[in-house]
Amino acid sequence: MSDYRKSINSDCEEATVVEPCGEDNYKDNCDPVYSEELEVECGNIDTADCVAILAEKIFDCTTLQNLQFIDKEHNFTIDSYVEDDPRYCYRDGDSVCIDSISLCYDHIGIKDDVAEENAEADCNDDGNITISYNLKNRCLEASVGSGYVAGDTVLYDEFEGVISNPDTRRCNAESTTETPVTKARVFKAGINYYAHNLCLKIRGRIGCRRFTGTAQIESDDDGITKITSASDEGLNFCPVNLYGRISRPADTKAKLKVELDTCLSADCVETNDLFDSTNCDDEGNPQITAVVGYSFLVNHKLRHTTEEELAVFVSRNGVRCTEPENDSDCLG
């Protein structure tokens, strides 16, 4: 505990002064507490209550993966260069060896049709995209909470929309209710993906001296996918088509949900460069040029759901929330 004593301040008034602790009092740090799923007590069905609920039933779902590989040349600014420090002052002509690579980004997603300036889009509101559903344009809205603010734009990775009965299709345009409904065809061509705050770092050796380097990749506006590979900005993966055939109910409307899961990886980096102090960025910092091998995986998941009125048996005391452990030295 701290010690208190009385003192006289500059105004000749009595004041309290807190003396620091006389000795350190170390103890072992707390152990990490790991997450675990809540346990549910099912109880006896004879004592359960029957209640009505409105549930969202999964009618059908399908996935499609798209995996691409590219090589991209980057200039890495050497962060560790110190002109007057012999440990980080590199010699011209020394070989460059790259030992490790790190890729980081905040979010990957797509822009809505308004931001993409899609003149043929039927959706004019923020967060909406147009898809082809059974050869007809349909509007999907961004799911609540799925938008990620990236500077002046918003990136999305989840959309949904209600599909009405007239959008169903039967073989050879037959309209009898006994004819099975064919699977719906969902398609959107050439989706561009964007990464926010994409940064690439490397560590290695120039001669026998260690170095670190950074390449800031401008992909917020230029994207990581594009039609042409001539641009030096961003990355040059091909735009990705959204496609899937999915079953749907014949006699009721359904909700279509589209989830876009992505993964961007920097798998390897190689260079044949020798260190050249005249190779500098705009601010005069030395840099090296290397080729990075990237892979980009997009997993499209389509899901049709319907609302169902269900009667279910519930156990009123089946779910019990856990109480926090009061591990405090004050309670010792």
Secondary structure, DSSP 8 states (H G I E B T S, - for coil): --EEEEEE-TTS-EEEEEE--SS----------------B----GGG-EEEEEEEEEEEEEEEEEEEEEEEEEEEEEETT--TT-GGG---TT-BEEEEEEEEE-SEEEB--TTTTT-TT-S--STTEEEEEETTEEEEEEE-TT--EEETTEEEB-EEEEEE-GGG--BGGG---TTS-B--EEEEEEEE--EEES-EEEEEEEETTEEEEEEEE---TTT-SB-S-S--SSS--B--EEEEEEE---SSS-EEEEEEEEEEEEEEEEE---B--TT-B-TTS-BEEEEEEEEEEEEEEEEEEEEEEEEEEEE-TTSB---------GGG-
